[in-house]
């Protein structure tokens, strides 16, 4: 079954995940949690479809030398470095021969998050998985909105996160903007510290994409395999628009019923 035609010029979709585990009711990250069984289906599907998961370094090598890129590349990225990633996601990727990148909030390594109380990966876990082909990148020290900080504070968050990982023997090549927020000043601060940086803007990446403004498509808890196919082939899923449209129509209908402008 051939659902999409792969472009002749190499393009790369980057999938963005956060927490892989059991949904924790009452937390703000419920909408960012993909269950382990669903995640495994995503990985198995992409493997069956002939994709090869690569690291940021492999993408950087291809962009600079034209070498080392598989026929159908895709990239798995995980923001925040939840401990459940090491438990539920990285072993699955390893089983299918897939690689990935984990972006770390360095001041919270081995701690629990302040926003939902979930444990974060320890430095030993990060080092273990780095030795098994998972690339470790930086996600600032404390996960602030960098665009809201003074220049000196934003620079300290960016450079400090690289220093923290480097002291542990990790050499981060890439960076992920917290919340996907950036501006020209933040991009310039990242430039020279990291070779690559990832946003939350959707779309496909190509040789001409700014390496400090790489695009990612966020995977949602209820994504179907068709969503994943779209995200892998197009860098976004048009089904998102339909779901939002349906939700808006439903809310509007409920308002009109309350106003007695529609029959119940």
Backbone as CSV, one residue per row, in Angstrom:
resi,resn,N_x,N_y,N_z,CA_x,CA_y,CA_z,C_x,C_y,C_z
1,UNK,0.850,-1.196,0.000,0.000,0.000,0.000,0.879,1.236,0.000
2,UNK,0.707,2.118,-0.967,1.523,3.318,-1.075,0.622,4.531,-0.888
3,UNK,0.769,5.191,0.254,-0.136,6.288,0.586,0.344,7.625,0.053
4,UNK,1.666,7.822,0.047,2.217,9.086,-0.381,3.450,8.843,-1.226
5,UNK,3.753,9.773,-2.106,4.968,9.693,-2.902,6.062,10.467,-2.170
6,UNK,7.179,9.813,-1.907,8.281,10.462,-1.229,8.943,11.455,-2.183
7,UNK,9.168,12.702,-1.757,9.799,13.677,-2.642,11.202,13.230,-3.030
8,UNK,11.618,13.602,-4.261,12.941,13.212,-4.734,14.039,13.979,-4.011
9,UNK,13.805,15.247,-3.682,14.757,16.022,-2.898,14.521,15.683,-1.434
10,UNK,15.576,15.312,-0.681,15.364,14.883,0.709,14.681,15.949,1.560
11,UNK,13.646,15.547,2.236,12.952,16.378,3.206,12.866,15.598,4.513
12,UNK,12.740,16.329,5.594,12.729,15.683,6.906,11.590,16.216,7.754
13,UNK,10.755,15.300,8.240,9.767,15.628,9.262,10.367,15.295,10.620
14,UNK,10.165,16.180,11.576,10.645,15.963,12.941,9.436,15.855,13.849
15,UNK,9.267,14.703,14.476,8.153,14.483,15.385,8.521,14.982,16.775
16,UNK,7.601,15.689,17.408,7.811,16.212,18.757,6.883,15.492,19.738
17,UNK,7.485,14.810,20.694,6.755,14.192,21.798,7.212,14.854,23.097
18,UNK,6.396,14.714,24.133,6.775,15.157,25.467,6.809,13.959,26.422
19,UNK,5.667,13.636,26.984,5.602,12.565,27.972,5.010,11.307,27.346
20,UNK,5.694,10.175,27.518,5.172,8.874,27.104,4.899,8.083,28.379
21,UNK,3.651,7.810,28.666,3.321,7.107,29.900,1.831,7.096,30.125
22,UNK,1.436,6.771,31.335,0.022,6.769,31.676,-0.442,8.195,31.932
23,UNK,-1.566,8.594,31.359,-2.072,9.949,31.590,-2.321,10.199,33.072
24,UNK,-1.889,11.343,33.543,-2.074,11.716,34.943,-3.158,12.774,35.011
25,UNK,-4.336,12.387,35.455,-5.480,13.296,35.465,-5.204,14.498,36.339
26,UNK,-5.695,15.651,35.885,-5.568,16.862,36.673,-4.292,17.630,36.434
27,UNK,-3.437,17.166,35.536,-2.213,17.902,35.254,-2.353,18.639,33.934
28,UNK,-1.602,19.726,33.821,-1.674,20.514,32.597,-1.026,19.791,31.427
29,UNK,-0.227,18.758,31.732,0.437,18.029,30.667,-0.355,16.803,30.203
30,UNK,-1.606,16.681,30.639,-2.429,15.572,30.171,-2.514,15.594,28.649
31,UNK,-2.605,16.786,28.077,-2.715,16.921,26.626,-1.402,16.625,25.916
32,UNK,-0.314,16.438,26.674,0.985,16.160,26.079,1.446,14.734,26.339
33,UNK,0.573,13.896,26.890,0.932,12.519,27.227,0.395,11.548,26.186
34,UNK,1.311,10.788,25.587,0.963,9.713,24.664,1.186,8.396,25.394
35,UNK,0.213,7.510,25.350,0.337,6.244,26.077,1.419,5.364,25.432
36,UNK,2.045,4.493,26.216,3.072,3.607,25.666,2.580,2.737,24.516
37,UNK,1.360,2.218,24.629,0.849,1.351,23.562,0.642,2.124,22.267
38,UNK,0.156,3.346,22.381,-0.044,4.162,21.173,1.306,4.547,20.565
39,UNK,2.267,4.891,21.424,3.589,5.239,20.919,4.204,4.066,20.164
40,UNK,4.075,2.880,20.727,4.634,1.706,20.049,3.975,1.507,18.681
41,UNK,2.677,1.760,18.580,2.012,1.644,17.275,2.581,2.657,16.285
42,UNK,2.857,3.883,16.765,3.446,4.908,15.888,4.781,4.423,15.330
43,UNK,5.627,3.914,16.224,6.964,3.494,15.812,6.883,2.304,14.858
44,UNK,6.041,1.334,15.206,5.904,0.143,14.361,5.401,0.522,12.971
45,UNK,4.451,1.455,12.905,3.911,1.885,11.625,4.989,2.535,10.758
46,UNK,5.762,3.438,11.337,6.788,4.132,10.560,7.887,3.167,10.119
47,UNK,8.188,2.212,10.968,9.161,1.185,10.578,8.630,0.376,9.406
48,UNK,7.372,-0.016,9.470,6.752,-0.778,8.384,6.699,0.034,7.095
49,UNK,6.544,1.340,7.227,6.462,2.218,6.054,7.835,2.535,5.464
50,UNK,8.891,1.996,6.071,10.220,2.132,5.482,11.009,3.338,5.923
51,UNK,10.562,4.028,6.982,11.308,5.181,7.484,12.508,4.729,8.316
52,UNK,13.530,5.572,8.341,14.695,5.381,9.201,14.818,6.608,10.091
53,UNK,14.832,6.385,11.407,14.915,7.503,12.347,16.377,7.922,12.509
54,UNK,16.634,9.215,12.371,17.984,9.751,12.432,18.125,10.715,13.600
55,UNK,19.360,11.136,13.852,19.658,12.101,14.907,19.909,13.482,14.300
56,UNK,19.898,14.527,15.135,20.279,15.849,14.632,21.662,15.867,13.990
57,UNK,22.598,15.136,14.568,23.945,15.106,13.991,23.937,14.544,12.579
58,UNK,23.147,13.499,12.340,23.055,12.944,10.991,22.471,13.957,10.012
59,UNK,21.471,14.709,10.452,20.899,15.741,9.582,21.931,16.827,9.303
60,UNK,22.646,17.240,10.327,23.679,18.264,10.168,24.769,17.784,9.214
61,UNK,25.167,16.530,9.334,26.198,15.979,8.451,25.745,16.003,7.004
62,UNK,24.485,15.613,6.772,23.980,15.629,5.398,23.918,17.058,4.851
63,UNK,23.462,17.995,5.671,23.341,19.383,5.209,24.701,19.988,4.872
64,UNK,25.747,19.547,5.563,27.073,20.138,5.359,27.944,19.355,4.381
65,UNK,27.674,18.045,4.221,28.515,17.227,3.341,27.737,16.526,2.244
66,UNK,26.410,16.438,2.382,25.616,15.705,1.411,25.680,14.203,1.584
67,UNK,26.190,13.738,2.720,26.370,12.308,2.939,25.605,11.833,4.176
68,UNK,25.289,10.533,4.162,24.817,9.874,5.369,23.328,9.906,5.623
69,UNK,22.512,10.337,4.651,21.069,10.412,4.882,20.374,9.207,4.259
70,UNK,19.529,8.495,5.006,18.789,7.362,4.429,17.723,7.839,3.451
71,UNK,17.124,6.906,2.745,16.155,7.242,1.695,14.911,7.915,2.261
72,UNK,14.409,7.423,3.404,13.217,8.011,4.016,13.534,8.356,5.480
73,UNK,14.130,9.509,5.698,14.495,9.865,7.077,13.322,10.442,7.851
74,UNK,13.366,10.250,9.145,12.441,10.900,10.063,13.188,11.083,11.377
75,UNK,12.739,12.029,12.181,13.414,12.267,13.451,12.405,12.270,14.589
76,UNK,12.724,11.537,15.659,11.949,11.548,16.898,12.646,12.472,17.890
77,UNK,11.911,13.437,18.432,12.462,14.298,19.472,11.536,14.291,20.679
78,UNK,12.138,14.412,21.866,11.395,14.407,23.127,11.848,15.614,23.949
79,UNK,10.927,16.503,24.247,11.252,17.673,25.054,11.075,17.380,26.537
80,UNK,11.940,17.968,27.357,11.873,17.986,28.824,12.601,16.828,29.491
81,UNK,12.754,15.677,28.817,13.499,14.531,29.372,12.805,13.908,30.579
82,UNK,11.514,13.596,30.435,10.803,12.851,31.470,11.428,11.470,31.659
83,UNK,11.426,10.987,32.898,11.961,9.659,33.186,11.192,8.581,32.434
84,UNK,9.906,8.794,32.212,9.103,7.802,31.498,9.566,7.605,30.055
85,UNK,10.283,8.587,29.511,10.836,8.413,28.162,11.812,7.236,28.156
86,UNK,12.675,7.186,29.189,13.656,6.101,29.279,12.982,4.755,29.519
87,UNK,11.815,4.785,30.122,11.105,3.545,30.448,10.241,3.050,29.296
88,UNK,9.517,3.955,28.652,8.491,3.550,27.693,8.804,3.844,26.233
89,UNK,9.716,4.779,25.955,9.928,5.201,24.570,11.266,4.748,23.998
90,UNK,12.354,5.029,24.689,13.670,4.735,24.121,13.899,3.244,23.893
91,UNK,13.443,2.347,24.789,13.602,0.914,24.489,12.828,0.474,23.246
92,UNK,11.673,1.077,23.006,10.886,0.736,21.816,11.629,1.176,20.555
93,UNK,12.134,2.391,20.565,12.898,2.875,19.416,14.123,2.000,19.174
94,UNK,14.798,1.633,20.241,15.981,0.785,20.128,15.625,-0.577,19.529
95,UNK,14.471,-1.108,19.909,14.027,-2.403,19.392,13.863,-2.367,17.876
96,UNK,13.388,-1.244,17.350,13.165,-1.122,15.915,14.380,-0.535,15.182
97,UNK,15.471,-0.330,15.907,16.669,0.216,15.278,16.569,1.693,14.971
98,UNK,15.692,2.395,15.690,15.492,3.826,15.491,16.319,4.634,16.497
99,UNK,16.762,5.796,16.052,17.486,6.703,16.926,16.591,7.887,17.262
100,UNK,17.044,8.752,18.177,16.191,9.844,18.646,17.037,10.925,19.290
101,UNK,16.379,12.017,19.671,17.028,13.102,20.409,16.152,13.476,21.590
102,UNK,16.779,13.685,22.740,16.087,14.096,23.962,16.640,15.451,24.378
103,UNK,15.739,16.418,24.576,16.146,17.769,24.952,15.893,17.981,26.448
104,UNK,16.952,18.349,27.155,16.993,18.285,28.611,16.892,19.661,29.255
105,UNK,16.032,19.761,30.272,16.023,20.937,31.166,17.065,20.637,32.241
106,UNK,18.235,21.228,32.121,19.383,20.712,32.874,19.288,20.931,34.381
107,UNK,18.614,21.969,34.840,18.502,22.207,36.281,17.531,21.238,36.947
108,UNK,16.760,20.483,36.149,15.789,19.563,36.716,16.168,18.095,36.507
109,UNK,17.385,17.838,36.044,17.823,16.459,35.852,17.772,15.713,37.189
110,UNK,17.123,14.556,37.200,17.009,13.755,38.411,16.005,14.258,39.423
111,UNK,15.272,15.311,39.086,14.297,15.918,40.000,12.894,15.600,39.482
112,UNK,11.902,16.276,40.037,10.538,16.183,39.511,10.154,17.555,38.982
113,UNK,9.262,17.581,38.012,8.861,18.843,37.421,8.033,19.666,38.408
114,UNK,8.183,20.969,38.307,7.422,21.870,39.176,5.978,22.003,38.716
115,UNK,5.688,21.633,37.455,4.336,21.852,36.919,3.435,20.627,37.011
116,UNK,3.994,19.401,37.060,3.104,18.246,37.161,3.643,17.139,38.069
117,UNK,4.786,17.377,38.704,5.302,16.429,39.681,5.797,15.117,39.127
118,UNK,6.069,15.066,37.832,6.571,13.842,37.210,8.096,13.817,37.267
119,UNK,8.693,12.646,37.481,10.153,12.563,37.578,10.832,12.776,36.229
120,UNK,12.044,13.320,36.302,12.853,13.566,35.117,13.973,12.534,35.048
121,UNK,14.536,12.352,33.884,15.651,11.430,33.721,16.838,11.883,34.563
122,UNK,17.589,10.930,35.074,18.807,11.234,35.814,19.966,11.397,34.831
123,UNK,21.065,11.958,35.314,22.224,12.105,34.442,22.763,10.745,34.026
124,UNK,22.666,9.763,34.924,23.124,8.419,34.577,22.279,7.830,33.451
125,UNK,20.973,8.075,33.487,20.113,7.585,32.407,20.447,8.285,31.089
126,UNK,20.681,9.573,31.160,21.043,10.310,29.949,22.349,9.789,29.362
127,UNK,23.319,9.548,30.224,24.606,9.021,29.754,24.453,7.617,29.177
128,UNK,23.610,6.805,29.822,23.380,5.439,29.332,22.801,5.465,27.926
129,UNK,21.777,6.265,27.718,21.131,6.272,26.419,21.973,6.979,25.368
130,UNK,22.779,7.955,25.790,23.704,8.583,24.854,24.692,7.557,24.315
131,UNK,25.106,6.632,25.166,26.023,5.566,24.750,25.351,4.565,23.822
132,UNK,24.008,4.585,23.784,23.250,3.670,22.926,22.642,4.388,21.722
133,UNK,23.216,5.523,21.339,22.832,6.178,20.095,21.765,7.234,20.190
134,UNK,21.279,7.524,21.416,20.304,8.610,21.580,21.075,9.915,21.755
135,UNK,20.692,10.912,20.993,21.397,12.182,21.070,20.776,13.066,22.147
136,UNK,21.611,13.645,22.983,21.140,14.502,24.072,21.355,15.957,23.679
137,UNK,20.272,16.725,23.687,20.339,18.143,23.380,19.888,18.967,24.568
138,UNK,20.020,20.268,24.466,19.700,21.179,25.567,18.338,21.839,25.356
139,UNK,17.701,22.151,26.487,16.365,22.763,26.482,16.314,23.860,27.547
140,UNK,17.420,24.540,27.726,17.682,25.555,28.757,17.878,24.915,30.127
141,UNK,18.157,25.757,31.109,18.332,25.264,32.471,17.003,25.141,33.212
142,UNK,16.093,26.106,33.034,14.869,26.123,33.847,13.579,26.209,33.026
143,UNK,13.681,26.148,31.694,12.506,26.151,30.811,11.700,27.455,30.875
144,UNK,12.354,28.612,30.780,11.587,29.856,30.717,11.198,30.214,29.286
145,UNK,10.317,31.183,29.162,10.081,31.810,27.864,11.265,32.742,27.622
146,UNK,12.178,32.346,26.771,13.402,33.119,26.552,13.117,34.518,26.026
147,UNK,12.035,34.658,25.273,11.736,35.967,24.683,11.292,36.982,25.730
148,UNK,10.944,36.506,26.933,10.494,37.408,28.001,11.624,37.782,28.955
149,UNK,12.824,37.247,28.725,13.950,37.489,29.628,14.849,38.603,29.114
150,UNK,15.569,39.286,30.015,16.643,40.174,29.564,17.679,39.379,28.775
151,UNK,18.394,40.053,27.907,19.338,39.359,27.040,20.353,38.535,27.829
152,UNK,20.863,39.096,28.916,21.891,38.396,29.686,21.334,37.126,30.329
153,UNK,20.097,37.195,30.808,19.486,36.026,31.438,19.186,34.947,30.404
154,UNK,18.713,35.348,29.230,18.438,34.374,28.170,19.723,33.685,27.729
155,UNK,20.788,34.466,27.591,22.075,33.884,27.196,22.573,32.900,28.249
156,UNK,22.384,33.235,29.525,22.814,32.335,30.600,22.034,31.021,30.563
157,UNK,20.745,31.078,30.249,19.943,29.860,30.144,20.437,28.982,28.988
158,UNK,20.780,29.607,27.888,21.194,28.863,26.696,22.590,28.279,26.881
159,UNK,23.552,29.130,27.199,24.928,28.644,27.332,25.083,27.755,28.562
160,UNK,24.352,28.075,29.642,24.449,27.287,30.864,23.976,25.864,30.670
161,UNK,22.930,25.686,29.852,22.433,24.329,29.629,23.463,23.490,28.878
162,UNK,24.181,24.110,27.960,25.238,23.365,27.261,26.376,23.031,28.215
163,UNK,26.746,23.973,29.064,27.820,23.730,30.032,27.454,22.591,30.980
164,UNK,26.200,22.562,31.441,25.766,21.519,32.370,25.919,20.135,31.747
165,UNK,25.514,20.002,30.495,25.606,18.706,29.829,27.053,18.355,29.495
166,UNK,27.835,19.353,29.125,29.231,19.106,28.784,30.023,18.620,29.996
167,UNK,29.701,19.138,31.169,30.390,18.705,32.384,30.132,17.235,32.682
168,UNK,29.013,16.722,32.193,28.670,15.313,32.402,29.189,14.422,31.273
169,UNK,30.002,14.995,30.395,30.567,14.215,29.300,29.695,14.143,28.075
170,UNK,28.616,14.900,28.056,27.724,14.948,26.907,28.055,16.179,26.066
171,UNK,27.997,16.059,24.769,28.371,17.154,23.876,27.169,17.543,23.014
172,UNK,26.292,18.375,23.548,25.067,18.685,22.805,25.325,19.521,21.553
173,UNK,24.844,19.018,20.450,24.944,19.735,19.183,23.739,20.643,18.968
174,UNK,22.596,20.257,19.566,21.338,20.916,19.221,20.594,21.418,20.455
175,UNK,19.621,22.285,20.187,18.880,23.006,21.215,17.415,23.051,20.803
176,UNK,16.517,23.018,21.781,15.081,23.177,21.517,14.576,24.387,22.294
177,UNK,13.917,25.310,21.606,13.381,26.515,22.245,12.218,26.140,23.160
178,UNK,12.250,26.517,24.436,11.106,26.234,25.314,9.816,26.844,24.764
179,UNK,8.768,26.058,24.750,7.455,26.443,24.215,7.515,26.752,22.713
180,UNK,8.678,26.581,22.118,8.854,26.955,20.719,9.023,28.447,20.503
181,UNK,9.163,29.230,21.584,9.219,30.684,21.469,10.641,31.145,21.135
182,UNK,10.740,32.031,20.161,12.039,32.605,19.800,11.799,33.933,19.087
183,UNK,12.822,34.719,18.975,12.830,35.905,18.141,14.240,36.045,17.568
184,UNK,14.492,37.112,16.844,15.805,37.267,16.218,16.917,37.300,17.260
185,UNK,16.667,37.964,18.389,17.688,38.057,19.416,18.004,36.703,20.026
186,UNK,16.972,35.895,20.284,17.185,34.560,20.859,17.896,33.667,19.853
187,UNK,17.498,33.752,18.597,18.183,32.961,17.575,19.661,33.327,17.526
188,UNK,19.952,34.611,17.601,21.342,35.046,17.554,22.120,34.568,18.783
189,UNK,21.443,34.478,19.918,22.107,33.976,21.128,22.426,32.487,21.010
190,UNK,21.559,31.762,20.334,21.791,30.330,20.126,22.904,30.106,19.107
191,UNK,22.990,30.997,18.132,23.991,30.878,17.080,25.399,30.918,17.682
192,UNK,26.212,29.956,17.313,27.570,29.882,17.844,27.695,29.003,19.073
193,UNK,26.559,28.777,19.753,26.550,27.878,20.910,26.131,26.477,20.449
194,UNK,25.130,26.426,19.587,24.624,25.166,19.041,24.632,25.228,17.514
195,UNK,24.772,24.056,16.896,24.749,23.970,15.438,23.332,23.939,14.882
196,UNK,22.409,23.368,15.673,21.026,23.230,15.244,20.107,23.667,16.379
197,UNK,18.920,24.164,16.027,17.914,24.500,17.036,16.539,24.221,16.452
198,UNK,15.637,23.768,17.339,14.315,23.301,16.914,13.215,24.188,17.472
199,UNK,12.266,24.511,16.615,11.078,25.287,16.984,9.905,24.324,17.165
200,UNK,8.701,24.906,17.295,7.464,24.115,17.277,6.621,24.485,16.064
201,UNK,7.246,25.110,15.073,6.535,25.437,13.844,6.483,24.210,12.948
202,UNK,5.327,23.981,12.350,5.137,22.758,11.582,5.649,22.901,10.154
203,UNK,5.922,21.759,9.555,6.371,21.714,8.172,7.551,20.780,8.014
204,UNK,7.990,20.630,6.768,9.137,19.788,6.459,10.412,20.619,6.422
205,UNK,11.509,19.981,6.768,12.816,20.611,6.684,13.536,20.133,5.431
206,UNK,14.322,21.028,4.854,15.107,20.688,3.679,16.504,21.276,3.849
207,UNK,17.323,21.083,2.843,18.688,21.622,2.894,18.674,23.128,3.096
208,UNK,17.637,23.801,2.610,17.577,25.250,2.702,16.967,25.788,3.975
209,UNK,16.469,24.918,4.857,15.872,25.368,6.113,16.956,25.936,7.029
210,UNK,16.660,27.075,7.653,17.584,27.656,8.626,17.893,26.608,9.694
211,UNK,19.152,26.215,9.888,19.457,25.165,10.868,19.145,25.554,12.299
212,UNK,18.946,26.845,12.566,18.585,27.285,13.909,17.087,27.529,14.053
213,UNK,16.335,27.193,13.001,14.872,27.324,13.039,14.230,26.088,12.406
214,UNK,14.684,24.922,12.820,14.143,23.689,12.265,12.710,23.456,12.738
215,UNK,11.916,22.892,11.867,10.490,22.712,12.126,10.214,21.359,12.769
216,UNK,9.161,21.326,13.587,8.710,20.068,14.198,7.190,20.026,14.208
217,UNK,6.651,18.835,14.150,5.206,18.655,14.255,4.902,17.878,15.532
218,UNK,4.056,18.444,16.378,3.791,17.842,17.681,2.757,16.728,17.576
219,UNK,3.110,15.581,18.134,2.204,14.433,18.151,1.266,14.562,19.349
220,UNK,-0.038,14.393,19.098,-1.048,14.558,20.135,-1.493,13.201,20.687
221,UNK,-2.066,13.188,21.897,-2.432,11.916,22.536,-3.358,11.036,21.708
222,UNK,-4.251,11.640,20.949,-5.235,10.853,20.199,-4.892,10.705,18.719
223,UNK,-3.662,10.986,18.343,-3.277,10.845,16.941,-3.467,9.405,16.463
224,UNK,-4.078,9.283,15.312,-4.232,7.986,14.666,-3.000,7.702,13.799
225,UNK,-2.954,6.500,13.232,-1.853,6.185,12.331,-1.907,7.052,11.074
226,UNK,-3.100,7.486,10.692,-3.196,8.389,9.546,-2.571,9.744,9.891
227,UNK,-2.789,10.224,11.129,-2.115,11.448,11.563,-0.599,11.296,11.450
228,UNK,-0.087,10.165,11.941,1.351,9.933,11.926,1.870,9.872,10.495
229,UNK,1.105,9.237,9.610,1.512,9.188,8.205,1.588,10.586,7.611
230,UNK,0.577,11.409,7.889,0.599,12.789,7.403,1.786,13.553,7.986
231,UNK,2.017,13.415,9.284,3.107,14.159,9.921,4.459,13.747,9.339
232,UNK,4.621,12.463,9.067,5.878,11.977,8.516,6.085,12.451,7.080
233,UNK,5.015,12.498,6.302,5.130,12.835,4.883,5.025,14.328,4.605
234,UNK,4.293,15.069,5.481,4.034,16.480,5.195,4.506,17.431,6.286
235,UNK,4.874,16.896,7.454,5.288,17.761,8.554,4.136,18.347,9.331
236,UNK,2.928,17.880,9.075,1.733,18.325,9.808,0.599,17.384,9.451
237,UNK,-0.457,17.426,10.237,-1.629,16.610,9.939,-2.836,17.504,9.679
238,UNK,-3.422,17.438,8.496,-4.622,18.235,8.222,-5.805,17.808,9.077
239,UNK,-5.729,16.618,9.681,-6.822,16.176,10.546,-6.949,17.066,11.776
240,UNK,-5.848,17.715,12.177,-5.916,18.654,13.298,-6.942,19.753,13.018
241,UNK,-6.913,20.283,11.788,-7.821,21.367,11.430,-9.266,20.888,11.510
242,UNK,-9.532,19.686,11.010,-10.899,19.162,11.029,-11.382,18.967,12.467
243,UNK,-10.505,18.464,13.333,-10.914,18.274,14.734,-11.225,19.608,15.392
244,UNK,-10.367,20.592,15.165,-10.614,21.909,15.748,-11.903,22.509,15.206
245,UNK,-12.133,22.321,13.916,-13.347,22.844,13.294,-14.589,22.202,13.902
246,UNK,-14.538,20.890,14.103,-15.673,20.178,14.690,-15.912,20.646,16.118
247,UNK,-14.802,20.809,16.904,-14.957,21.277,18.283,-15.566,22.675,18.334
248,UNK,-15.140,23.548,17.428,-15.689,24.907,17.390,-17.172,24.884,17.037
249,UNK,-17.540,24.048,16.075,-18.957,23.941,15.699,-19.782,23.410,16.864
250,UNK,-19.228,22.441,17.606,-19.937,21.877,18.746,-20.134,22.920,19.840
251,UNK,-19.081,23.697,20.120,-19.209,24.747,21.148,-20.218,25.803,20.735
252,UNK,-20.173,26.199,19.459,-21.117,27.192,18.969,-22.543,26.678,19.085
253,UNK,-22.759,25.410,18.730,-24.100,24.836,18.827,-24.591,24.818,20.265
254,UNK,-23.710,24.501,21.212,-24.102,24.488,22.620,-24.496,25.884,23.098
255,UNK,-23.744,26.901,22.658,-24.073,28.278,23.033,-25.431,28.664,22.468
256,UNK,-25.655,28.330,21.208,-26.929,28.681,20.575,-28.105,27.962,21.243
257,UNK,-27.882,26.731,21.696,-28.945,26.018,22.398,-29.242,26.677,23.736
258,UNK,-28.190,27.094,24.450,-28.415,27.768,25.724,-29.176,29.078,25.542
259,UNK,-28.909,29.721,24.398,-29.616,30.961,24.094,-30.984,30.694,23.475
260,UNK,-31.331,29.418,23.331,-32.599,28.971,22.761,-32.768,29.401,21.313
261,UNK,-31.619,29.488,20.624,-31.644,29.818,19.213,-31.586,28.581,18.331
262,UNK,-31.338,27.423,18.997,-31.368,26.133,18.298,-32.202,25.190,19.148
263,UNK,-32.913,24.247,18.508,-33.683,23.267,19.287,-32.735,22.317,20.023
264,UNK,-33.156,21.836,21.168,-32.355,20.880,21.946,-32.534,19.481,21.385
